Amino acid sequence: MTFSSPHPNSPSPQRFPVVVVGAGPAGLTLGNILRAASVDCLVLETESRAFIEQRPRAGVLEEWAVRGLEERGLAGNLPARAQVHEECEFRFAGERHRLGYTELTGDHHYIYPQPLLVTDLVREYADVRGGAVRFGVRDVELHDLESERPSVSYTDPDSGQRQLVHCDFVAGCDGARGVSREAIPPGRVRIARYDHGVGWLALLAEAPPSNDCVVFGVHPRGFAGHMARSPEVTRYYLQCPPGDDLGNWPDDRVWAELRERLGAAGAPPLTEGRLIEKRVLDLHGYVVEPMVFGRLLLAGDAAHLTAPIAAKGMNLALHDAFLLGEALVAYVTRGESAGLDGYSGACLGRVWEYQEFSQWLSEVYHGASSGDPHRAGTTLARLRRLFASPSAALAFAEQYLGRTPTR
Ligand SMILES: Cc1cc2nc3c(=O)[nH]c(=O)nc-3n(C[C@H](O)[C@H](O)[C@H](O)COP(=O)(O)OP(=O)(O)OC[C@H]3O[C@@H](n4cnc5c(N)ncnc54)[C@H](O)[C@@H]3O)c2cc1C
């Protein structure tokens, strides 16, 4: 059992105040904040450094998140390389409708692919701030989380030996499929789940963007999305049945569906290219409450999953890491526990805001193709209101940019 006492054959147990499980945006941001305050930590990651620096996923960062990275000296190459977006475009009923969210709020979206952010963060943590990290570890187990002396064990990839690390806190930043959340005994936290009931074919095309902003295609055949990642690579999404077989999606069919669902009067033609990623996502979300169990503190996707409907997950991972980093620094260096005591509550306000917005937007995307004429009608009413009412547009813009009342 992952929450039992360890029985490792580690020759000499190591000790760090904090062990961070997972080197994604949450874990690396947290590690960097701890190192900046001279709090020692060890980051454990199952994959190699090369792998995490190339794993494609997110690309949209909210303005407050970019400012938060800058304030902590973590923006790296972002200001020079990110694209700055000010508008998005909905296409429905054969027409294009632009929503200028920056004009409404003053905030921007930054397009910066997750692999670039991870590359910046790992370089800063390991090469600049001298943080300890082990890549390629196996069979990570968490122990004695309810005691004041928890520990983490893992198999070292080079020696094959079990290693034991004693610590004061374990930060569970190992994403949706990690071991941290699983280490909490059943019934000790509440896990609220939501299934959107649809699948998305997530695609990356080696092709320049076909539009100067994000496009949401709401179509009776199903949703389609277009999102720039870089001048050379574009992410597309196509709604499909949950669990659909990739064999149903040869490249020709993908491009035909994208052309059809993103088609609108005056829209520029799609620039096609080699599809370098094609996978089916079943859209679902969950929230763990509280995000703390004994000395285990969850952050990012380990604590809450937001389907990529509104491009929120990486932003939430950064928000958690900012708060957790500050709370741990305050506790370890000054003995102040208020930040840790309030950590879960401070994160969950934004988490639930984003869950609610994703649910709302999911209905806008998918109602038209649900086969239910009532849902299709209300979807269209929502969309028309968005472009007829300035206050509806402002409310959308605030949520899309993460300007939450809990900020
Ligand atoms: C197709 C797609 C598009 C997306 N687009 C956006 C977007 O535009 N904007 C946005 O904000 N979000 C987006 N997201 C969500 C975003 O990618 C995630 O929310 C983000 O990666 C979460 O960061 P994290 O650090 O919590 O977890 P992760 O990035 O998953 O990192 C967890 C790390 O832990 C490691 N790990 C796993 N198990 C273990 C273990 N047992 N021991 C040690 N290490 C372990 C993993 O290898 C990984 O490196 C998208 C997601 C997908 C799938």
The ligand as an ORCA input file, in Angstrom:
! r2SCAN-3c Opt
* xyz 0 1
  C      -4.440     18.139    -25.465
  C      -4.319     19.036    -24.264
  C      -4.346     20.425    -24.435
  C      -4.267     21.268    -23.338
  N      -4.307     22.638    -23.526
  C      -4.204     23.477    -22.465
  C      -4.112     24.911    -22.644
  O      -4.105     25.431    -23.754
  N      -3.995     25.704    -21.520
  C      -3.938     25.143    -20.265
  O      -3.867     25.901    -19.279
  N      -3.971     23.796    -20.072
  C      -4.106     22.956    -21.132
  N      -4.061     21.593    -20.947
  C      -3.900     21.050    -19.587
  C      -2.424     21.080    -19.137
  O      -1.606     20.416    -20.080
  C      -2.320     20.396    -17.772
  O      -3.303     20.924    -16.933
  C      -0.928     20.625    -17.147
  O       0.042     19.836    -17.798
  C      -0.945     20.258    -15.654
  O       0.343     20.418    -15.129
  P       0.814     19.509    -13.896
  O       2.190     19.946    -13.589
  O      -0.226     19.534    -12.857
  O       0.784     18.021    -14.451
  P       1.598     17.338    -15.639
  O       1.953     18.332    -16.694
  O       0.823     16.134    -16.053
  O       2.956     16.899    -14.958
  C       3.000     15.800    -14.071
  C       4.381     15.161    -14.157
  O       4.440     14.089    -13.225
  C       5.069     12.978    -13.842
  N       4.631     11.774    -13.127
  C       3.509     11.046    -13.320
  N       3.454     10.031    -12.455
  C       4.563     10.141    -11.678
  C       5.051      9.383    -10.584
  N       4.414      8.294    -10.137
  N       6.218      9.757    -10.019
  C       6.902     10.846    -10.467
  N       6.466     11.598    -11.513
  C       5.309     11.238    -12.099
  C       4.639     13.068    -15.276
  O       5.529     12.371    -16.156
  C       4.666     14.572    -15.519
  O       5.929     15.024    -15.971
  C      -4.145     20.715    -22.039
  C      -4.092     19.328    -21.864
  C      -4.177     18.491    -22.965
  C      -4.118     16.983    -22.743
*
